[in-house]
Structures are given as structure tokens and as C-alpha cells.
Amino acid sequence: MIHTDHRFLEAVEAAVGKLEAGTDAEIVVVASGRSGHYRDVAMAAASGVALALLVAMLYVPVVIPPWGVVVELLVVWPLAALLFNGPRTVRLLTSKRRLQRQVREAAAAEFVHEGVYATPQHTGILVYLSALEGEVEVVSDVGIDGRVPPGEWRKATAEFAYADLDHFLHGLERVGEVLAKHVPPVDDPNRLELSDAPRVRS
């Protein structure tokens, strides 16, 4: 996971500080372990396993007492639900569309929670990365959307990658180049200064 890299906090804070020196935009980076609970996915998979085992018990050539069925349900289902709630199994069992939707919703919530919307010129940008889903979502305020050509902005934000910290920092650098071009710095005494340090969620 990118945000468990020992370089993450210092490297991202330095990159955001450097980026903001060349633009009027305000950047906030939030890193999260996961963007959704996915308990429904784990429970559905566990139910499938428990049912398959129950059917198998009906056809084995030995007599299984009723209490054996109860034990199977009480032991197998919870263990399977716990197993299927792991990051790898969740990614395997959940559709790409669902994973991306969870990340978008979590990023939108962080945009409000961190007050990124509150910049005087509405030039706040949230860069949200989620480990379980392996996704990076960029949420920009209307002041950015109105000044940066959409095609150029999409191309710049597409440079973000969750592969490793260096790829992520490259994305910040690319976004910084576009912002310096279209949203240059201004001398504003009312400028809202948000911390450059990334926020890390469990």
C-alpha cells in the first residue's frame, strides 16, 4: 500500500508544498485503507459456502446427526465471512463498478469533511487514494473546473496511479504543471491555507 511506504508522509507533504507554490489552488491528499465495508459481499460469499457444504452433507454416504448441521452453520459461516472480508477476496468478488463507486462516494465525503470546498476562489482539490480498491480519485471545485480545459485536466489526473509512491508523486507533479499554467498564484490575503500533510485514514 502506498501510504504504508515510510517515505509517504514526508514525500507527499513536500510535493504538495512545491505544487502550491506555483498555483492558487489548494491541494489536500487523503489516503484510506478502504472506501467501503463490503460486508454484504463477504456475507453473501459465506452463505454460498455454507449452503454448498450443507448440500454436500446431505449426499455423503454417512449419517450426519442434526447437531452436526448446527455446528456447520455456527462455525463455517462466521469463518468464511471473516475470510471473504479480506482485501484480496473483496477485490476478487466485487465488481469494478462497485469498487469505483465506493471510492467516488468516499472522496466526495472527504472533500466536505476536510473543508476543501471552502477556499475563497473555489480552487480546492482533493486527491483521494484508497488501498483496498487500488484507486485514486481527484475531486476539484468549480473554480478549477471553470479555468482548466476539461480534456487537459482529465489527461493530467489520469497520470495518477496507485502502483507505487513514485507513480503517485508523478501524478501530483503533472497536475501541478497544469495548475501553474491555468490557475497561477495570486496575492490574496484571504487565502485559505490547508495543511500540506496528507491525511491517513485506517
Long-range contacts (C-beta under 8 A, 24 or more apart in sequence): 1-33, 1-131, 2-31, 2-129, 2-131, 2-162, 2-164, 2-165, 2-168, 3-31, 3-129, 3-131, 3-198, 3-200, 5-164, 5-165, 7-165, 8-165, 8-198, 9-197, 9-198, 9-200, 11-165, 11-169, 12-168, 12-169, 12-172, 12-197, 12-198, 13-196, 13-197, 13-198, 14-196, 15-169, 15-172, 15-173, 16-172, 16-196, 16-198, 17-196, 18-176, 19-172, 19-173, 19-175, 19-176, 19-179, 20-196, 21-185, 22-176, 22-179, 22-180, 22-184, 22-185, 23-123, 23-176, 23-179, 23-180, 23-183, 23-184, 23-185, 24-121, 24-123, 24-183, 24-184, 24-185, 24-186, 24-188, 24-191, 25-123, 25-124, 25-125, 25-144, 25-179, 25-183, 26-116, 26-119, 26-123, 26-124, 26-125, 26-191, 26-192, 26-193, 26-194, 27-125, 27-127, 27-172, 27-175, 27-196, 28-110, 28-114, 28-116, 28-124, 28-125, 28-126, 28-127, 28-194, 28-195, 28-199, 29-126, 29-127, 29-128, 29-129, 29-172, 29-198, 29-199, 30-107, 30-110, 30-114, 30-126, 30-127, 30-128, 30-129, 30-198, 30-199, 30-200, 30-201, 31-128, 31-129, 31-130, 31-131, 31-198, 31-199, 31-200, 31-201, 32-106, 32-110, 32-128, 32-129, 32-130, 32-131, 32-200, 32-201, 32-202, 33-130, 33-131, 33-132, 33-201, 33-202, 34-87, 34-90, 34-130, 34-131, 34-132, 34-133, 35-102, 35-103, 35-105, 35-106, 35-107, 35-130, 35-132, 35-133, 35-135, 36-98, 36-99, 36-102, 36-105, 36-106, 36-133, 38-85, 38-90, 38-94, 38-102, 39-85, 41-84, 41-90, 41-93, 41-94, 42-81, 42-82, 42-84, 42-85, 42-89, 42-90, 43-81, 45-80, 45-81, 45-84, 45-89, 45-93, 46-76, 46-77, 46-78, 46-80, 46-81, 46-83, 46-84, 47-77, 49-76, 49-77, 49-80, 50-76, 50-77, 50-80, 87-131, 87-132, 90-132, 91-132, 91-133, 91-134, 99-133, 99-135, 100-133, 100-135, 102-130, 102-133, 103-128, 103-130, 103-133, 103-135, 103-137, 104-137, 106-130, 106-137, 107-137, 107-138, 107-139, 108-139, 110-139, 110-199, 111-139, 114-194, 114-199, 115-192, 115-194, 116-141, 116-194, 117-141, 118-192, 119-143, 119-191, 119-192, 120-188, 120-190, 120-191, 120-192, 121-188, 123-183, 124-194, 125-175, 125-179, 127-160, 127-171, 127-172, 127-175, 129-160, 129-162, 129-168, 131-162, 134-162, 135-162, 136-160, 136-161, 136-162, 136-168, 136-171, 138-175, 143-183, 144-179, 144-183, 147-182, 147-183, 148-178, 148-179, 148-182, 148-183, 149-182, 152-178, 152-182, 153-178
